[in-house]
Structure formats: C-alpha cells, structure tokens
Amino acid sequence: MRSLAALLMVASSLVDCPGSYGVVTAAPAQALLPAEVEWNTTLEEAAATTATADATHIYIPLVNGKIVALSRASGEQLWTADLKTNWPLVAGEESLYAVSDASLVDLDPDTGTVRRRHPLPGEPTGPLTRVGELLLIPVQPSLLVAWHPRESKEIWRQTFDAPVTVAPVVSNSRATIIVASKDRLSAAALSDGARQWTTVLEGTLTQPVVVRDRVIVGSTSDDVYALDSRGRWQWTWPGRADIVGVTADADNVYVAALDNIVRALKLENASQEWRKVVATRLAFPPQLAASTLLISGIEPALTAVSVRGAEVGTYALPELGYLAAAPLVLDAPEPESVTLVLLTRHGEVFGLRRPRPKEESAPKPPAP
C-alpha cells in the first residue's frame, strides 16, 4: 500500500508560468468549477502523461509512442509526431522539448518536426523541468543534468543518492533547487549544481513544495515533513494513509491522502485547520489555483474546495470516463477561454471553460 502513492504521484514539468507544480506561484484568478465543455476531441490512444500548453497549443504524449498537438481554442488536432516519451513536454520560447530514450529532443511547436537530438548520459528517470534558462533532466543512474537550450550545451551535472523521479523545484531565492531522491531531500546551486545540504527522511518522497522559508514534502511513510531553507527539520505531521501529494500557500499546507481526506495544516507548526472528506478516490496531487484547491479522483473526476475547506463544486466525466493524467490548469485571458484540460483513459480530451452567463429574459411590456 505504501508504494501506491509513489505510483499515483504524477510529476508535472515545472516551467516559469502560473500554475506550475512544486513552487507556489501566481495562479488563475477565476474559479475553476463549475465548468462546462467548450470542446471535446477523441485521440487514437490514451495519454501517456500530463498535457502541457503554450499560448496556442496543447501537447499530449500518447501511449502508442506519438505526440499530438491540439488547438487550445478549438481542440482541433494540428499535428502528430512519432516520438515516444513518458514525460510531459516543456514549451520554450521558440521550441518544444521532450526526453525520449537517452536524448533531449527539440521539436518545432508549429509542425512537430524534430529539429535536433542531443545525447544524454543515460535514460531519463523523471520529468524534464524548466527553471529560468535551464532545462533540468534526471537520468540514470542518479544524475541530474542542467542543459542550456540557447547555447545547446550541458552546463553541469550532479550525482544524487538515488534516481531522481520527481521534478526538482526552485527555491524562493531562485539560487538553489530542491531535489527529492528516494528518502532524501537535497539542495543544489542552480548555477553549478553544487550540493549544499542533504536531509535523510523516511519512505519515498513525493514532489516537494517551496513556500516562504519552508520546504514541504510528503512521503510513503504516511508523513509530511517541513524543513527550513538550510535543510533543518521543523516539524513532522504523522498521517494515517499514503500521501498522494501536497501543495501550499503562504498560510497553510494542503495534504491529500489515500484515506480520501484533504487536510489543511498551518505552515508554521502543522496544527490542523480543517479536514474535508471527498466523495472520490484520490488519484493525483492537489492543485492550488487562486483560493481554490482542485482535487482529482475517480468519480467525480474533479472536486473544488476553497482554502477554508468548503466544497465549491464538482465535475463528473461521462459514464466510464476516468482521468488518465492530472488535469492541465490554464490561464484564461478571455472569459470564454478554456481553463481546464482533462485526459481520459479512453483517449478523450475535454476542454472546459467557465459556464456562460444565463441570458436574462426580456421584460414584459406593461399591460394595456
């Protein structure tokens, strides 16, 4: 049972944009639920991992070894590329990046054409991560490689104590990155990869979160740990079920566990603020968007809970529709823009938007 959380933990690529996992950033201001379908597309196969997006495209790796690009506005399929990857893609300024076999692949985002392949020192063990100008790539056996795309060269590589399987996160100072490898949490300099500290915990760690002066991480030991910026222990919250994932804001840490309960703990001392039993089997880490927690599970697929613990809304997929990967949360510059992209195990893709306002009926003319 304790290994199940590690299998459920889907590490998303961290990019310098709102809605990234792992580091607390700005997020879309509008509520995510309730929502309605703006478009629906059926792919030839199910998604292999979480989708990513840029301003115009949504990119989805498939289980059959292909990558599909959809229009963000309409869901129309724009291109397909034959490239196998099990990790989310990363969109750069003018390129799309993927890790495939033992190589970093640069694709044209408009056509899917492979521009370059850069050999890596091993097979990837975790997701590709963008931090500033660098791409961080975990590879076998326990390496983290920093690649500079514009200069097309490796900047540094660092060896950790175990394979890196979840995305590193950047510290608030942006000078260091926090890396989870099995039961160890480490800090490394972003400039040259030099390790600054390593703290040994218990179990297999989920993706860490950095907020204020704290590093928060869950574990398959059922615990949540808080360290300070120097790796020193601050508190441990002992849970009762596998930790699916954690997120945090400036005040609270939000913990989702396989007992189907979401809890809010005070960032300072782990005292419980509230607990919410959700009517779904939790499947992916919680996502924080403005003042709303998005909880992903089996049925209903989505549950939105306010940061005060009140249920805001739910969203159910069509019958027998189950999520294949964590939802993609998008900024919505226009009221009619898609804010959520859901991928099902049957290959369906749903683009959700805020409900359209109901048309007000015209006032009746006065009686003669």
C-alpha positions as CSV (number, residue, x, y, z in Angstrom):
1,M,0.0,0.0,0.0
2,R,2.8,2.4,0.8
3,S,4.2,2.1,-2.7
4,L,0.9,3.1,-4.2
5,A,1.3,6.8,-3.6
6,A,4.6,6.9,-5.4
7,L,2.9,5.3,-8.4
8,L,0.0,7.7,-8.3
9,M,2.2,10.7,-7.9
10,V,2.4,12.3,-11.4
11,A,5.2,14.7,-11.6
12,S,4.5,17.6,-13.9
13,S,7.1,19.7,-15.6
14,L,7.9,22.9,-13.8
15,V,8.0,26.0,-16.1
16,D,8.2,29.7,-15.3
17,C,4.5,30.3,-15.6
18,P,1.4,30.4,-13.4
19,G,0.0,27.1,-12.4
20,S,3.3,25.2,-12.1
21,Y,3.6,22.4,-9.6
22,G,6.1,22.3,-6.8
23,V,6.7,26.0,-6.2
24,V,4.0,28.4,-5.1
25,T,3.3,30.9,-7.9
26,A,0.6,33.1,-9.2
27,A,-2.5,31.2,-10.4
28,P,-5.6,31.9,-12.5
29,A,-7.9,34.3,-10.5
30,Q,-11.2,32.8,-11.7
31,A,-12.9,29.8,-10.1
32,L,-12.2,26.5,-12.0
33,L,-15.6,24.9,-11.1
34,P,-18.4,24.9,-12.0
35,A,-17.3,24.4,-15.7
36,E,-18.8,23.3,-19.0
37,V,-17.4,21.7,-22.1
38,E,-16.1,24.1,-24.7
39,W,-14.7,21.3,-27.0
40,N,-14.2,17.6,-26.9
41,T,-11.7,15.6,-29.0
42,T,-11.1,11.8,-29.3
43,L,-7.5,10.7,-29.9
44,E,-6.3,7.4,-31.4
45,E,-4.8,6.3,-28.0
46,A,-4.9,7.4,-24.4
47,A,-2.4,10.0,-23.0
48,A,0.8,8.6,-21.5
49,T,1.2,11.5,-19.1
50,T,0.0,15.0,-18.3
51,A,-0.5,17.5,-21.1
52,T,1.4,20.8,-21.4
53,A,0.5,24.0,-23.3
54,D,1.8,27.3,-24.7
55,A,-0.3,30.3,-25.8
56,T,-1.9,28.4,-28.8
57,H,-1.2,24.7,-28.5
58,I,-1.8,21.8,-26.1
59,Y,0.7,19.0,-26.4
60,I,-0.1,15.4,-25.4
61,P,2.2,12.3,-25.4
62,L,0.3,9.1,-26.2
63,V,0.8,5.6,-25.1
64,N,1.5,4.4,-28.7
65,G,4.7,6.5,-28.9
66,K,3.3,9.6,-30.6
67,I,2.8,13.2,-29.6
68,V,-0.3,15.1,-30.6
69,A,-0.8,18.9,-30.7
70,L,-4.3,20.3,-30.3
71,S,-5.6,23.8,-30.8
72,R,-6.0,25.4,-27.4
73,A,-9.1,27.3,-28.7
74,S,-11.0,24.6,-30.6
75,G,-9.4,21.2,-29.7
76,E,-8.7,20.6,-33.4
77,Q,-5.8,18.2,-34.0
78,L,-3.0,20.2,-35.6
79,W,-0.2,17.7,-36.0
80,T,1.1,14.3,-34.9
81,A,4.8,13.4,-34.4
82,D,6.3,9.9,-34.0
83,L,8.2,10.4,-30.8
84,K,7.9,8.2,-27.7
85,T,8.1,9.8,-24.3
86,N,6.6,9.0,-20.9
87,W,7.1,12.5,-19.5
88,P,5.3,15.8,-20.1
89,L,6.8,18.1,-22.7
90,V,8.2,21.6,-21.9
91,A,7.4,24.6,-24.1
92,G,10.2,27.1,-24.6
93,E,10.1,30.5,-26.3
94,E,10.5,29.0,-29.8
95,S,10.9,25.3,-29.2
96,L,9.2,22.3,-27.7
97,Y,11.3,19.9,-25.7
98,A,10.9,16.2,-24.9
99,V,13.1,13.5,-23.4
100,S,13.0,10.3,-25.5
101,D,15.2,7.3,-25.0
102,A,18.6,8.7,-24.0
103,S,18.2,12.0,-25.8
104,L,16.8,15.5,-25.4
105,V,14.7,16.3,-28.4
106,D,14.0,19.8,-29.8
107,L,10.8,20.0,-31.8
108,D,9.2,22.7,-33.9
109,P,6.0,23.6,-31.9
110,D,4.1,24.5,-35.1
111,T,4.7,21.3,-37.0
112,G,6.1,18.7,-34.6
113,T,9.2,18.3,-36.8
114,V,12.3,17.2,-34.9
115,R,15.0,19.8,-35.2
116,R,17.8,18.4,-33.1
117,R,18.6,15.5,-30.8
118,H,21.1,15.9,-28.1
119,P,22.5,12.7,-26.5
120,L,22.1,12.3,-22.7
121,P,24.4,10.3,-20.4
122,G,21.5,7.9,-19.6
123,E,17.8,7.1,-19.9
124,P,15.5,9.7,-18.2
125,T,14.2,8.7,-14.8
126,G,11.9,11.7,-14.3
127,P,10.3,14.7,-16.0
128,L,12.0,17.4,-17.8
129,T,11.9,20.7,-15.9
130,R,12.5,24.2,-17.0
131,V,14.0,26.7,-14.5
132,G,14.8,30.1,-16.0
133,E,17.1,29.5,-19.0
134,L,18.0,25.9,-18.0
135,L,16.4,22.5,-18.6
136,L,16.9,20.1,-15.7
137,I,17.0,16.5,-16.8
138,P,17.1,13.5,-14.4
139,V,18.8,10.5,-16.0
140,Q,20.1,7.1,-14.9
141,P,21.5,6.0,-12.6
142,S,21.1,9.0,-10.3
143,L,22.2,12.1,-12.3
144,L,20.6,15.5,-12.8
145,V,21.8,17.3,-15.9
146,A,21.4,21.0,-16.5
147,W,21.1,21.9,-20.2
148,H,21.2,25.4,-21.7
149,P,18.9,25.2,-24.8
150,R,20.0,28.5,-26.4
151,E,23.7,27.5,-26.1
152,S,22.9,23.9,-26.9
153,K,25.3,22.6,-24.3
154,E,25.4,20.9,-20.9
155,I,26.1,23.4,-18.1
156,W,26.6,21.0,-15.2
157,R,25.7,17.5,-13.9
158,Q,25.3,16.4,-10.3
159,T,25.0,12.9,-8.8
160,F,22.4,12.2,-6.1
161,D,22.0,9.3,-3.7
162,A,19.2,7.7,-5.7
163,P,17.4,8.2,-9.0
164,V,15.5,11.5,-9.3
165,T,11.9,10.6,-10.3
166,V,10.0,13.8,-9.5
167,A,10.6,17.3,-10.8
168,P,13.1,19.5,-8.8
169,V,11.6,22.8,-7.6
170,V,13.3,26.2,-7.4
171,S,13.8,27.9,-4.1
172,N,12.2,31.3,-3.4
173,S,15.6,32.9,-3.8
174,R,15.9,31.2,-7.2
175,A,19.6,30.5,-6.4
176,T,19.0,26.8,-5.5
177,I,16.9,23.9,-6.5
178,I,15.3,21.3,-4.1
179,V,15.7,17.7,-5.3
180,A,13.9,14.7,-3.9
181,S,15.6,11.3,-4.5
182,K,14.0,8.3,-2.7
183,D,14.2,9.2,1.1
184,R,16.5,12.2,0.7
185,L,15.9,15.9,0.1
186,S,18.8,17.9,-1.2
187,A,19.5,21.5,-2.2
188,A,21.8,22.2,-5.1
189,A,23.1,25.5,-6.5
190,L,21.3,26.4,-9.8
191,S,24.5,28.0,-11.2
192,D,26.8,24.9,-11.0
193,G,24.8,22.1,-9.3
194,A,27.0,22.0,-6.2
195,R,25.1,20.3,-3.4
196,Q,24.5,22.5,-0.3
197,W,22.7,20.1,2.0
198,T,21.0,16.7,2.2
199,T,18.5,15.6,4.8
200,V,17.5,12.0,5.2
201,L,13.8,11.3,5.9
202,E,11.7,8.2,5.7
203,G,9.9,6.4,2.9
204,T,9.8,7.5,-0.7
205,L,9.3,11.3,-1.1
206,T,6.6,12.9,-3.3
207,Q,7.3,16.2,-5.1
208,P,8.4,18.9,-2.7
209,V,6.8,22.3,-2.3
210,V,8.7,25.5,-1.5
211,V,6.7,28.3,0.3
212,R,8.1,31.2,2.3
213,D,11.1,29.8,4.2
214,R,9.9,26.2,4.2
215,V,10.3,23.1,2.1
216,I,7.4,20.8,2.4
217,V,7.3,17.2,1.2
218,G,5.1,14.1,1.6
219,S,6.2,10.5,1.9
220,T,5.0,7.0,1.5
221,S,5.8,6.7,5.3
222,D,2.4,8.5,5.6
223,D,4.2,11.6,7.0
224,V,4.5,15.1,5.8
225,Y,7.8,16.9,6.6
226,A,8.8,20.6,6.8
227,L,12.4,21.7,6.6
228,D,13.8,25.2,6.6
229,S,15.9,26.7,3.8
230,R,19.0,25.1,5.2
231,G,17.5,21.6,5.3
232,R,16.9,21.6,9.1
233,W,13.9,19.7,10.4
234,Q,11.0,22.0,11.5
235,W,8.1,19.6,12.0
236,T,6.6,16.2,11.1
237,W,2.9,15.6,10.6
238,P,2.1,11.9,11.1
239,G,-0.6,10.8,8.7
240,R,-2.7,7.6,8.6
241,A,-2.6,6.9,4.9
242,D,-0.3,7.2,1.9
243,I,0.3,10.8,0.9
244,V,-0.9,11.4,-2.7
245,G,0.6,14.9,-2.8
246,V,0.9,18.3,-1.1
247,T,0.5,21.9,-2.1
248,A,0.7,25.1,0.0
249,D,0.0,28.8,0.1
250,A,1.5,31.5,2.5
251,D,-0.5,30.2,5.4
252,N,-1.4,26.5,5.0
253,V,-0.1,23.2,3.7
254,Y,-2.8,21.2,2.0
255,V,-2.4,17.4,2.2
256,A,-4.3,14.8,0.1
257,A,-4.1,11.2,1.2
258,L,-5.5,7.9,0.2
259,D,-8.0,7.9,3.1
260,N,-9.9,10.3,0.8
261,I,-9.4,13.2,3.1
262,V,-7.9,16.6,2.3
263,R,-6.4,18.4,5.3
264,A,-5.2,22.0,5.8
265,L,-2.2,22.3,8.2
266,K,-0.7,25.5,9.5
267,L,2.5,26.2,7.7
268,E,4.2,27.2,10.9
269,N,3.5,24.2,13.2
270,A,1.4,21.6,11.3
271,S,-1.7,22.2,13.5
272,Q,-4.8,21.1,11.7
273,E,-7.0,23.9,10.4
274,W,-9.7,21.7,8.8
275,R,-10.3,18.4,7.2
276,K,-12.6,17.5,4.3
277,V,-13.8,14.1,3.3
278,V,-14.2,14.0,-0.5
279,A,-16.5,11.6,-2.3
280,T,-13.9,10.3,-4.7
281,R,-10.9,8.0,-4.7
282,L,-8.0,10.5,-4.9
283,A,-5.7,9.9,-7.8
284,F,-3.4,12.9,-8.3
285,P,-1.8,15.6,-6.1
286,P,-4.0,18.6,-5.3
287,Q,-3.6,21.7,-7.4
288,L,-3.9,25.2,-6.0
289,A,-5.5,27.9,-8.2
290,A,-6.1,31.3,-6.5
291,S,-8.2,30.4,-3.4
292,T,-9.4,27.1,-4.8
293,L,-8.0,23.5,-4.3
294,L,-8.6,21.3,-7.3
295,I,-8.9,17.6,-6.2
296,S,-8.6,14.9,-8.9
297,G,-10.0,11.5,-8.4
298,I,-12.0,8.6,-9.9
299,E,-15.6,9.7,-9.6
300,P,-16.3,12.5,-9.7
301,A,-13.2,13.4,-11.6
302,L,-12.9,16.8,-10.1
303,T,-13.8,18.4,-6.8
304,A,-13.1,22.0,-6.0
305,V,-12.6,23.0,-2.4
306,S,-12.0,26.5,-1.1
307,V,-8.9,27.1,1.0
308,R,-11.2,27.3,4.0
309,G,-12.5,23.8,3.4
310,A,-15.9,24.4,1.8
311,E,-16.8,22.5,-1.3
312,V,-17.1,24.8,-4.3
313,G,-18.2,22.3,-7.0
314,T,-17.6,19.0,-8.7
315,Y,-17.2,17.8,-12.3
316,A,-18.1,14.3,-13.5
317,L,-16.9,12.8,-16.7
318,P,-19.3,10.8,-18.9
319,E,-20.0,7.3,-17.8
320,L,-16.9,5.1,-17.5
321,G,-14.7,8.1,-18.2
322,Y,-11.7,8.2,-15.8
323,L,-8.7,10.5,-15.8
324,A,-5.6,9.2,-17.4
325,A,-3.4,12.0,-16.0
326,A,-3.6,15.1,-13.8
327,P,-5.7,17.9,-15.2
328,L,-4.0,20.7,-17.0
329,V,-4.9,24.1,-15.5
330,L,-4.6,27.0,-17.9
331,D,-4.7,30.8,-17.5
332,A,-7.8,32.2,-19.2
333,P,-7.1,35.7,-20.7
334,E,-10.7,35.9,-22.0
335,P,-13.9,34.9,-20.2
336,E,-14.7,32.2,-22.9
337,S,-11.2,30.7,-22.8
338,V,-10.6,27.1,-21.8
339,T,-9.3,26.8,-18.2
340,L,-9.1,23.0,-17.7
341,V,-8.0,20.2,-20.0
342,L,-9.0,16.7,-19.0
343,L,-7.5,13.5,-20.5
344,T,-9.4,10.2,-20.1
345,R,-8.2,6.6,-20.3
346,H,-10.3,6.1,-23.5
347,G,-8.4,8.8,-25.3
348,E,-10.9,11.6,-25.0
349,V,-9.8,15.2,-24.3
350,F,-12.2,17.7,-22.8
351,G,-11.6,21.4,-22.8
352,L,-13.6,23.1,-20.0
353,R,-14.5,26.7,-19.6
354,R,-16.5,28.8,-17.1
355,P,-20.2,28.5,-17.7
356,R,-21.7,31.0,-20.0
357,P,-24.0,33.5,-18.2
358,K,-27.6,32.8,-18.5
359,E,-29.5,35.1,-20.8
360,E,-31.9,37.3,-18.9
361,S,-35.4,37.2,-20.3
362,A,-36.6,40.5,-21.8
363,P,-39.0,42.4,-19.5
364,K,-42.7,42.0,-20.4
365,P,-44.4,45.1,-21.8
366,P,-46.9,46.8,-19.5
367,A,-50.5,45.6,-19.7
368,P,-52.6,48.0,-21.8
